[in-house]
Amino acid sequence: MRELWLIRHGQASFGAEDYDQLSPMGEEQSRLLGRWLADCAIKPDLVAIGPRVRHRDTATHCLHAAGIDAQPLMLPGLDEVDHHELLARLRPDLTGAGALRAELKQSPDPHRAFQRLFSDAIARWVSGEHDADYATSWSTFRTNVLEAQRQLADQPARTLWAFTSGGPISVMTGALLGTPPPQTFELSWPLVNTGITRLRLGSRGATLLTYNMWPHLERAGNNALVTMR
């Protein structure tokens, strides 16, 4: 049996100048994942990563903790949506340096405020009514993700780990579940940082085995480690 494990990156630096950096929490989540994988999982024949720093660093911390020496394969199709662009198209007033952080600071719950903004930005993007506004349309993004899944499935490896983000994981999962494409990102919102989604790769295509599990964080016994943003 061949399996593809889709691993969401560790917690990034929400509210910082550069979001695309693991927070100290994200680094710890990644190490805990590696220790759990060393104890409970089959060693991968292939490791893949998306192009973001948070993808690479999650893999680095995880693999080191697992005692695995691997040179990851970088696949552009494992990239996340450009949330800066999506928010800028929805709210041009938030494009200036520090504008988004200033907006969120006005809310008593910045995480919830960001989620509302991002949900609205995603809805505008996936509607298909404004494709000319974006460097990458929703349909192109979805096609790129599914192409990355195909490229991984075509590898001779039996066990594959792919470090990516919520967007690609929700696209692959949604395609397998028959989720209407405009509703794909409903699957992204509950994804936990360093959570694992497992696909079986067979001769007739992929099958979803598990979705968004985090036994490595449960084993640590600290609910604060379970984050989504």
N, C-alpha and C positions, 0 to 999 in steps of 0.2 A: 504494500500500500504506500502510495506517495502522498506526502502532505506539504502544504504551503502554510506556514504560520505568519500571519500578518500582525505585526507588533506596532502599536502606536507609540510615538515618541514620549519620553518623559516630560514632566511639566516644564514648559518654557517660561520665559521671563515676562509674564504679564505686567503691563504698565511700565516696563523699562524702555530705555531709548532703543534698544535692539531686542525685539521679541524673540528672535531666532537664536537664543542661547538657553541652555538648560539652566534652570534655577538649582540651588543646592538640593531642594526637594526632588527635582527631576533626576539629578545625578544619583541620589540615594535610591529612588525607584528603579533606576536602570541597574544598579548593582544588586539590589534585591532580586530583580528578575533573573540576572545572570546566575546567582547562587541557586535559585529555585530550578532553573533549567539544567544546571549541572547535576542536580540531585534527581530530577524527575523527567527529563526529556531526552530524546535521542539526539545525539550530536548532529548538527546540520552538515550536509554535503555542500551546500551553497548558502551564502549570506548575501542579501541584496539590500541596498539602501536608496532612499530618495536623495535629492540633491541639497537638501537643507542642512544647515549646521546641526540643528537639533536631531535630525535623523542620524547623521554620522556620529555625533557624540553619544547618543543613546546606545548605538551599536557598540561603540568603543568601550564604554563603561560596562555594558552587559557582557560582551565577549571576554573582557579581561576577568570579570568576576566568575565567569563560567569556565575559565581556563582554556579558552578556545583561541587559537591563532588562525585567523582567516582574513583574507583580503576581500572586502565586500565588493560586489558588482553594483555600480551605480546605474540606476535606471531613471531617466527623466519622467517617465510615466508614473512614478511613485511620488511625484511632487504634490504639495498641497496647493489649494487655491491661493491666489494672491489677495489676502484679506485687505491689504492696504488699497489696492485698486478697487475692489468691490465696494468698500466703504466710501471711497472718494467719488465713485459714480452715483452712489445713493445720496451722499452728503458732501458736496464740493466744499462746504465751509470747514470741513475737518481735515483738509489736505495740508494745511500749514504745519510747520514743525511744532510739535507739542500740542496741537489743537485737539487731537483725540484724547490725550491724557487729561487735558484741562476740562474737556466735556465730561469725562467719566468721574473726575474728582468732585463734580457737583452732585453726584448721586450718592446716597447713603450706602448703596450696594453696587460698586463699580463692575463687578463680575456680571451681575444680572443686567445692568444697563448695557454692557458690551454685548451680551447675548441677544438682547432685543435688537440692537443696531445690526449685528451681524446676521441675524435671522432675516431681517428686512432686506439687507443687502443681497443675501443668497436668493431670496424670493425674486428680486428684480432680475438677477443674473439668470436663473434657471427658467424664467418665463419665456425666454427666446425673443422677447419684444424689443430688446436693446442690444442685440449681438454686436452691432457696429461700434458700440461704446467700449468694448473690451478687447484687450490684446489677445485673450484666449476665451472663446465663447464656451458656454456650458457644454454644448454638444461636442466640441473639440476636446475639452478637458475629459469628458467621459470616455471618448474614443481612445485618448492617450492612456488612461488608466487601464482600460480593458486590453489594450495592446501590451502594456507591461505585464498584465496577468498572463497573457498568451505567451510572451517571451519567457516568463518563469516556468510555465507549464511545459514549454518545449525543451527546457534544460534536462539533461540526463539524471540530475540529482533526484534522490528519493525523498530527502528531507530538506526543505528550504525555509529559511527565515528571512522575512522582508521587513525592514524597519521603515515606517512611513508615517502618514498622518491620518486624521479622521476622514478627510475627504475621499482619498482613494479606497480606504477600507469600506466606507459606506457605499461607494460606487460598485465595488466588487460584490459586496453582500447584497445590495439591492438588486443587482442583475441576476443573482442566483435565486433570490426570493420572488422575482417578478414584480418588484416594487415599481410603480409608475415613476419614470425618471424625474419628473418635477418634485416628487416627494422623497427623493433619495436621501437628502440631508437630514431628514427626520431620524435616520439611523445613526447619524454622526453625533448628535447632541449628547447621548448617554455614554459615549465611549470614554473609558478611563485611561488616564496616562499610563503607558506601558501595558495596557490590556492586550490580551491575545485573542485573535480570531483565527480559527483553524479551517482550512479547506482541504478536502480530499481531491487529489488530481487523478482522474481515471481516463480510460480510453474514450469515454463518451462525454468528457468534460469535467468540470469541477462540481463538488457538492459541499455545502456548508455543514461542518461538523459541530463547531462551537462558535459562539459569538460573544466577544467582550468579556472574557474571564480574567480574573486577577488573583489567582491563588497565591502568588508570591507576596502580595500585599496583605492578604488575609493571614498568611502564615506569620507575618511580622507582628500582628496583633495591635496595630495602631491605625485607627480609622482616619487619622489626619493624613495618612499616606495615600488615601484614595481621593484623587483629584481628577477633574475633567478639564480644567483650564490652567 
